[in-house]
Amino acid sequence: MTERTTGGFTTRQVHVGTDAAPATPRALPIHLTAGFTFDSFDDAAVHFGAGDGYGYTRTGNPTVDAVERKLASLEGGAEAVLLASGQAALAVALLGLVSAGSHIVSSTHIYEGTRGLLVDNLARLGIETTFVDDIQDPDAWRRAIRPETRVLLGESIANARNDVLDIAAVAAIGDAAGIPLIVDNTFATPYLLRPLEHGAAIVVHSASKFLAGQGAVLGGVIVDDGRFDASRSGRLFPHLVESGAGTPSVWERYGGRARIAHLRESVAPRYGPTPSPLTAFLIGQGIETLSLRVQRQSENALAVAGWLADRPEVASVDYAGLASHPTHDLARNSLRGGYGSVFTVTLRGGLPAARAFVEAVSVITHMTHLGDVRSLVLHPATTSHARRSPAERAALGVHPGTLRLSIGIEDLDDLLADLDQALAAAASAVRDDAAVLA
């Protein structure tokens, strides 16, 4: 290959070496570029008119596109949109469906960042939310729906009480009214559960967690089932079915993929939570070992949860994999390959016990994250749920002695040894605290 040798020094330093060799790599290539060249004047016009090809990474990138196709396939969806974080994924999914005056029905048992988005940010835009406490009661969901309801929202495995959502039942209620169910599937991952197969319309993930798996990057994804029906839901979402001045509607152009097409074309690029192609590459690399990691993590978690449940220092363990959990039967019928690896354990002795436990662990890492190959611990009452009242925390299964564990892939014996010495430290702290009070 002959390099360009003409031109000045500055011209050559900009242009020489920027054309990649015509080779096909086995690993996903990283297209780390802001934009793409057009072969001709007409190619640029076609791209901006029909959306063919690539023009600017904010609206499309080959690396990002490859990971989107992988995630859509794993979730059994029609199409996916990758975004810069899980929070961005949920925000974009909602903003593509609601407008001022709209109403959302949501499970009470959701991530606190999601709850904040609903009750603070969207509420200021005139979008109200009704929360369903008893998510296992279909009538509770049905009663909460109003004429202006546009979304039902829940988590496949809830944060923090580990309740499993009856997706089929809730999806059927939404479907009867033409309202899509959005399921945050972060805890379960598509390896254990694929909500679209149970009737959900849209799935979101924090790809930062299990999908990436290494705790190195942030990312989020939206996956749509591609079954939007204008005859049943068009009146609820006029922005998808109404034509502009001489312009076909989103529905006319994309049919059942109208929802996800609208998110890709009009919501995500305008709000701008674009993922880096390097981040997309790392998420894609993580996904290649997803099943192996989640299987090992779930096996470890079940063993750890059962071990903890028998310990005298432990008041309760909220893990859907245990027969004692209220949604165990639903979990057994819904999940395939394990029960997940994130759950809560409540220690006797309250806050002093929890503090001593967290400060004693060595194999388990104290940090605000989950789904990592490493085992992690967090104290929800003083971190993620700190802004809730004591009564609200208790209703969510978060008590002074509650700890959230995300179990990793370490050797089980090492995890149990670490837990054993941490529980001993917690028990000692409780005795010392009792002695001081006496």
C-alpha positions as CSV (number, residue, x, y, z in Angstrom):
1,M,0.0,0.0,0.0
2,T,1.5,3.3,-1.0
3,E,1.1,6.1,1.5
4,R,0.5,9.7,0.4
5,T,3.8,11.5,0.2
6,T,2.7,14.8,-1.2
7,G,1.4,17.8,0.6
8,G,2.7,19.7,3.6
9,F,3.7,18.3,7.0
10,T,0.4,19.3,8.6
11,T,-1.7,17.9,5.8
12,R,0.1,14.6,5.9
13,Q,-0.1,14.3,9.7
14,V,-3.9,14.6,9.4
15,H,-4.5,12.3,6.4
16,V,-1.8,9.6,6.1
17,G,-2.8,6.3,7.8
18,T,-6.5,7.0,8.4
19,D,-7.7,4.5,5.8
20,A,-8.0,1.1,7.4
21,A,-6.6,-2.0,5.7
22,P,-9.2,-4.1,3.9
23,A,-9.2,-6.9,6.4
24,T,-12.0,-8.6,8.4
25,P,-11.2,-8.9,12.1
26,R,-12.6,-11.8,14.1
27,A,-13.3,-9.6,17.1
28,L,-15.8,-6.7,16.8
29,P,-13.9,-3.7,15.5
30,I,-14.1,-0.4,17.4
31,H,-15.2,2.4,15.1
32,L,-14.0,5.2,17.4
33,T,-15.0,8.1,15.3
34,A,-17.4,11.1,15.5
35,G,-18.5,10.8,11.9
36,F,-18.2,8.9,8.7
37,T,-17.3,10.0,5.2
38,F,-19.8,9.9,2.3
39,D,-18.8,8.4,-1.0
40,S,-20.7,11.0,-3.0
41,F,-23.0,14.0,-2.7
42,D,-26.0,11.8,-3.3
43,D,-25.0,9.4,-0.6
44,A,-25.2,12.2,2.0
45,A,-28.7,13.1,0.8
46,V,-29.9,9.5,1.0
47,H,-28.5,9.1,4.5
48,F,-30.3,12.2,5.8
49,G,-33.4,11.3,3.9
50,A,-33.9,7.6,4.4
51,G,-31.4,7.0,7.2
52,D,-29.3,4.6,5.2
53,G,-25.7,4.0,6.2
54,Y,-23.7,5.9,8.8
55,G,-23.2,9.7,9.0
56,Y,-22.6,10.6,12.7
57,T,-22.0,8.4,15.7
58,R,-24.8,10.1,17.7
59,T,-27.3,8.7,15.2
60,G,-25.5,5.4,14.3
61,N,-22.2,3.6,14.6
62,P,-21.2,0.1,13.3
63,T,-19.8,-1.0,16.6
64,V,-22.8,0.2,18.5
65,D,-25.1,-1.3,15.9
66,A,-23.4,-4.8,16.3
67,V,-24.0,-4.8,20.0
68,E,-27.6,-3.6,19.6
69,R,-28.3,-6.5,17.2
70,K,-26.7,-9.0,19.7
71,L,-28.9,-7.7,22.6
72,A,-32.1,-7.7,20.5
73,S,-31.4,-11.3,19.6
74,L,-30.7,-12.4,23.2
75,E,-33.9,-10.7,24.5
76,G,-36.0,-12.0,21.6
77,G,-36.8,-8.5,20.4
78,A,-37.1,-6.9,17.0
79,E,-34.6,-4.1,17.6
80,A,-32.5,-2.5,20.3
81,V,-31.1,0.9,21.0
82,L,-27.8,1.2,23.1
83,L,-27.4,4.2,25.3
84,A,-24.9,5.8,27.7
85,S,-26.4,4.4,30.9
86,G,-29.2,2.3,32.3
87,Q,-30.9,5.5,33.6
88,A,-30.6,7.0,30.1
89,A,-32.3,3.8,28.7
90,L,-35.3,4.1,30.9
91,A,-35.6,7.9,30.5
92,V,-35.5,7.6,26.7
93,A,-38.0,4.7,26.7
94,L,-40.4,6.7,28.8
95,L,-39.9,10.0,27.0
96,G,-40.8,8.3,23.7
97,L,-44.2,7.3,25.1
98,V,-45.4,10.0,27.5
99,S,-46.1,13.7,27.2
100,A,-47.4,16.4,29.5
101,G,-50.6,15.2,31.2
102,S,-49.7,11.5,30.7
103,H,-49.9,9.0,33.6
104,I,-47.6,6.0,34.5
105,V,-48.4,3.0,36.6
106,S,-45.3,1.6,38.3
107,S,-44.4,-1.1,40.7
108,T,-43.4,0.4,44.1
109,H,-40.5,-2.1,44.2
110,I,-38.1,-0.4,41.8
111,Y,-34.6,1.1,41.7
112,E,-34.5,4.4,43.7
113,G,-33.0,6.2,40.7
114,T,-36.0,5.2,38.7
115,R,-38.4,6.3,41.4
116,G,-36.6,9.7,41.5
117,L,-37.0,10.1,37.8
118,L,-40.7,9.5,38.1
119,V,-41.6,11.5,41.2
120,D,-39.2,14.4,40.7
121,N,-38.2,14.9,37.1
122,L,-41.2,13.6,35.1
123,A,-43.6,15.1,37.7
124,R,-42.3,18.6,36.9
125,L,-43.2,18.0,33.3
126,G,-46.8,17.2,34.2
127,I,-46.5,13.4,34.1
128,E,-48.0,11.7,37.1
129,T,-47.2,8.2,38.5
130,T,-49.3,5.8,40.6
131,F,-47.3,3.2,42.5
132,V,-48.7,-0.3,43.0
133,D,-47.6,-1.8,46.3
134,D,-49.0,-5.4,45.9
135,I,-47.5,-6.1,42.5
136,Q,-48.8,-9.7,42.6
137,D,-52.4,-8.5,42.6
138,P,-53.6,-8.0,38.9
139,D,-56.6,-6.0,40.1
140,A,-54.3,-3.5,41.8
141,W,-52.6,-2.8,38.4
142,R,-56.0,-2.6,36.7
143,R,-57.5,-0.2,39.2
144,A,-54.5,2.1,38.8
145,I,-55.0,2.6,35.1
146,R,-56.6,5.9,34.0
147,P,-57.6,7.2,30.5
148,E,-54.3,9.1,30.4
149,T,-52.1,6.1,31.3
150,R,-49.5,5.4,28.7
151,V,-47.0,3.1,30.4
152,L,-46.9,0.2,32.9
153,L,-43.5,-0.2,34.5
154,G,-41.9,-2.9,36.7
155,E,-38.7,-4.9,37.3
156,S,-38.4,-8.6,36.6
157,I,-36.7,-9.1,39.9
158,A,-37.3,-6.2,42.2
159,N,-34.9,-4.0,44.1
160,A,-34.5,-4.6,47.0
161,R,-37.0,-7.2,48.2
162,N,-36.3,-9.6,45.3
163,D,-40.0,-9.9,44.4
164,V,-40.5,-11.5,41.0
165,L,-43.0,-9.7,38.7
166,D,-45.8,-11.8,37.1
167,I,-45.0,-10.3,33.7
168,A,-47.6,-12.2,31.8
169,A,-50.4,-11.1,34.1
170,V,-49.4,-7.4,34.1
171,A,-48.7,-7.4,30.4
172,A,-52.2,-8.8,29.7
173,I,-53.8,-6.0,31.7
174,G,-51.8,-3.4,29.7
175,D,-52.4,-5.2,26.4
176,A,-56.2,-5.0,26.9
177,A,-55.9,-1.3,27.1
178,G,-53.3,-0.9,24.4
179,I,-50.7,0.2,27.0
180,P,-47.2,-1.2,26.8
181,L,-45.4,-2.8,29.8
182,I,-41.8,-1.8,30.2
183,V,-39.7,-4.3,32.3
184,D,-36.3,-3.5,33.7
185,N,-34.6,-6.8,33.3
186,T,-31.2,-5.9,34.8
187,F,-31.3,-8.3,37.7
188,A,-32.5,-11.3,35.7
189,T,-30.6,-10.7,32.4
190,P,-31.9,-12.4,29.2
191,Y,-30.1,-15.6,30.2
192,L,-32.5,-16.2,33.1
193,L,-35.7,-14.4,31.8
194,R,-36.8,-12.8,28.6
195,P,-39.8,-10.6,29.4
196,L,-40.9,-10.1,25.8
197,E,-41.7,-13.8,25.7
198,H,-44.1,-13.3,28.5
199,G,-45.9,-10.4,26.9
200,A,-43.9,-7.3,27.8
201,A,-43.6,-4.7,25.1
202,I,-40.2,-3.1,26.0
203,V,-37.2,-4.3,28.0
204,V,-34.6,-2.0,29.5
205,H,-31.3,-2.9,31.1
206,S,-28.5,-1.2,32.9
207,A,-25.8,-2.7,30.7
208,S,-23.2,-1.5,33.3
209,K,-24.2,-4.5,35.4
210,F,-24.4,-8.1,34.3
211,L,-24.2,-7.5,30.5
212,A,-20.8,-5.8,30.7
213,G,-19.9,-7.8,33.8
214,Q,-16.6,-6.3,34.8
215,G,-17.7,-3.1,36.5
216,A,-15.6,-1.0,34.0
217,V,-18.2,0.9,31.9
218,L,-21.6,2.5,32.0
219,G,-24.3,1.6,29.4
220,G,-28.0,1.0,28.9
221,V,-30.2,-0.7,26.4
222,I,-33.8,-0.6,25.2
223,V,-35.2,-3.6,23.4
224,D,-38.7,-3.4,21.7
225,D,-40.9,-6.4,20.7
226,G,-41.7,-4.7,17.3
227,R,-45.4,-5.4,17.7
228,F,-46.8,-1.9,18.0
229,D,-50.3,-1.9,16.7
230,A,-51.7,1.4,15.5
231,S,-55.3,0.1,15.4
232,R,-55.2,-0.7,19.1
233,S,-52.8,1.9,20.5
234,G,-52.7,4.7,17.9
235,R,-55.1,6.9,19.9
236,L,-52.8,6.7,22.9
237,F,-49.7,7.6,20.9
238,P,-50.7,10.1,18.2
239,H,-47.1,11.2,17.6
240,L,-46.4,7.7,16.2
241,V,-49.4,7.5,13.8
242,E,-50.1,11.0,12.7
243,S,-48.6,12.2,9.4
244,G,-46.9,15.6,9.0
245,A,-47.1,18.0,6.1
246,G,-46.4,15.6,3.3
247,T,-44.4,13.3,5.6
248,P,-45.4,9.7,6.3
249,S,-46.0,8.9,10.0
250,V,-43.6,6.8,12.0
251,W,-46.1,4.0,11.8
252,E,-46.5,4.2,8.1
253,R,-42.7,4.0,7.7
254,Y,-41.9,1.3,10.2
255,G,-45.1,-0.5,11.1
256,G,-44.7,-2.6,14.3
257,R,-41.3,-1.1,14.9
258,A,-42.7,2.4,15.2
259,R,-41.9,2.8,18.9
260,I,-38.2,1.8,18.7
261,A,-37.8,3.8,15.4
262,H,-39.1,6.9,17.1
263,L,-36.7,6.4,20.0
264,R,-33.8,5.9,17.6
265,E,-34.6,8.8,15.3
266,S,-36.2,11.5,17.4
267,V,-35.6,10.9,21.2
268,A,-32.2,9.4,21.8
269,P,-30.2,11.6,19.4
270,R,-32.0,14.8,20.5
271,Y,-31.5,14.2,24.2
272,G,-28.0,13.0,23.4
273,P,-27.1,10.0,25.7
274,T,-24.9,8.5,23.0
275,P,-22.7,5.6,24.1
276,S,-19.0,5.6,23.1
277,P,-18.1,2.9,20.5
278,L,-15.4,1.8,23.0
279,T,-18.0,1.3,25.7
280,A,-20.2,-0.6,23.2
281,F,-17.2,-2.8,22.4
282,L,-16.6,-3.6,26.1
283,I,-20.3,-4.3,26.6
284,G,-20.2,-6.6,23.6
285,Q,-17.2,-8.4,25.0
286,G,-18.9,-8.9,28.3
287,I,-22.0,-10.3,26.7
288,E,-20.0,-13.1,25.1
289,T,-19.5,-14.6,28.6
290,L,-22.9,-13.6,30.0
291,S,-24.4,-17.1,30.4
292,L,-21.2,-18.5,32.0
293,R,-21.0,-15.7,34.5
294,V,-24.7,-15.6,35.4
295,Q,-24.9,-19.3,35.8
296,R,-21.9,-19.4,38.2
297,Q,-23.2,-16.3,40.1
298,S,-26.6,-17.8,40.5
299,E,-25.2,-21.1,41.8
300,N,-23.0,-19.2,44.2
301,A,-25.9,-16.9,45.3
302,L,-28.3,-19.9,46.0
303,A,-25.6,-21.6,48.1
304,V,-24.8,-18.3,50.0
305,A,-28.4,-17.4,50.6
306,G,-29.2,-20.9,52.0
307,W,-26.1,-20.8,54.2
308,L,-27.0,-17.3,55.5
309,A,-30.6,-18.4,56.2
310,D,-29.4,-21.0,58.7
311,R,-27.1,-18.6,60.6
312,P,-28.2,-17.3,64.1
313,E,-26.9,-13.8,63.3
314,V,-29.3,-13.5,60.4
315,A,-32.9,-12.4,60.9
316,S,-34.1,-13.0,57.3
317,V,-32.9,-13.5,53.7
318,D,-34.9,-12.1,50.8
319,Y,-34.0,-14.3,47.9
320,A,-36.4,-15.6,45.3
321,G,-34.4,-18.8,45.1
322,L,-35.3,-19.9,48.6
323,A,-38.6,-21.7,49.2
324,S,-39.3,-19.2,52.0
325,H,-39.6,-16.3,49.6
326,P,-43.2,-15.3,48.8
327,T,-42.6,-15.3,45.0
328,H,-40.5,-18.5,44.9
329,D,-43.1,-20.5,43.0
330,L,-43.4,-17.7,40.4
331,A,-39.6,-17.5,40.2
332,R,-39.3,-21.2,39.7
333,N,-41.8,-21.1,36.8
334,S,-40.5,-17.9,35.2
335,L,-36.7,-18.1,35.5
336,R,-34.5,-20.6,33.7
337,G,-31.0,-21.4,34.7
338,G,-31.0,-19.9,38.2
339,Y,-32.5,-17.2,40.4
340,G,-30.1,-14.4,39.9
341,S,-27.3,-13.3,42.2
342,V,-28.6,-10.1,43.9
343,F,-30.5,-10.3,47.2
344,T,-30.8,-8.8,50.7
345,V,-30.0,-10.3,54.1
346,T,-31.1,-8.6,57.3
347,L,-28.8,-9.1,60.3
348,R,-30.0,-9.2,63.9
349,G,-28.6,-6.3,65.8
350,G,-29.6,-3.6,63.3
351,L,-27.2,-0.8,62.2
352,P,-24.2,-1.8,64.5
353,A,-24.2,-5.3,63.1
354,A,-24.5,-4.0,59.5
355,R,-21.7,-1.5,60.0
356,A,-19.4,-4.1,61.5
357,F,-20.2,-6.6,58.8
358,V,-19.4,-4.2,56.0
359,E,-16.1,-3.1,57.6
360,A,-15.0,-6.7,58.2
361,V,-15.4,-8.2,54.7
362,S,-12.3,-8.7,52.6
363,V,-13.2,-11.0,49.7
364,I,-16.5,-9.1,49.3
365,T,-16.1,-5.5,48.1
366,H,-18.0,-2.6,49.6
367,M,-19.3,-0.5,46.7
368,T,-22.5,0.8,45.0
369,H,-22.7,-1.6,42.0
370,L,-24.0,-5.0,41.2
371,G,-23.7,-7.7,38.6
372,D,-19.9,-7.7,38.8
373,V,-17.7,-10.8,38.6
374,R,-16.7,-9.7,42.2
375,S,-19.0,-10.1,45.1
376,L,-20.3,-6.7,46.4
377,V,-22.1,-5.5,49.5
378,L,-24.0,-2.2,50.2
379,H,-26.1,-1.0,53.1
380,P,-29.3,0.4,51.5
381,A,-30.8,2.3,54.5
382,T,-27.8,4.7,54.6
383,T,-27.1,4.8,50.8
384,S,-29.6,4.0,48.0
385,H,-32.7,4.3,50.3
386,A,-31.4,7.0,52.6
387,R,-34.0,9.6,51.5
388,R,-36.9,7.3,52.3
389,S,-38.7,7.4,55.7
390,P,-38.2,4.5,58.1
391,A,-41.7,3.4,57.4
392,E,-41.2,3.5,53.6
393,R,-37.9,1.6,53.9
394,A,-39.6,-1.1,56.0
395,A,-42.3,-1.5,53.5
396,L,-39.7,-2.2,50.8
397,G,-37.9,-4.7,53.0
398,V,-35.0,-2.3,53.9
399,H,-34.3,-2.3,57.7
400,P,-31.4,-1.0,59.7
401,G,-29.7,-4.4,59.6
402,T,-30.4,-5.0,55.9
403,L,-27.5,-5.5,53.5
404,R,-27.7,-6.0,49.7
405,L,-25.4,-8.6,48.3
406,S,-24.4,-9.1,44.7
407,I,-22.7,-12.5,44.5
408,G,-19.8,-12.9,42.1
409,I,-17.9,-15.8,40.6
410,E,-15.4,-16.4,43.4
411,D,-14.8,-19.8,44.9
412,L,-17.7,-20.6,47.2
413,D,-15.5,-21.7,50.1
414,D,-13.7,-18.3,50.0
415,L,-17.1,-16.4,50.0
416,L,-18.4,-18.5,52.9
417,A,-15.2,-18.0,54.9
418,D,-15.4,-14.2,54.4
419,L,-19.1,-14.2,55.4
420,D,-18.4,-16.3,58.5
421,Q,-15.8,-13.9,59.9
422,A,-17.9,-10.9,58.9
423,L,-20.9,-12.3,60.8
424,A,-18.6,-13.0,63.8
425,A,-17.6,-9.3,63.7
426,A,-21.2,-8.2,63.5
427,A,-22.2,-10.4,66.5
428,S,-19.3,-9.0,68.5
429,A,-20.3,-5.4,67.7
430,V,-23.9,-6.2,68.9
431,R,-22.6,-7.6,72.2
432,D,-20.3,-4.6,72.7
433,D,-23.1,-2.2,71.9
434,A,-25.4,-4.1,74.4
435,A,-22.7,-3.9,77.1
436,V,-22.3,-0.2,76.7
437,L,-26.0,0.4,77.0
438,A,-26.2,-1.8,80.1
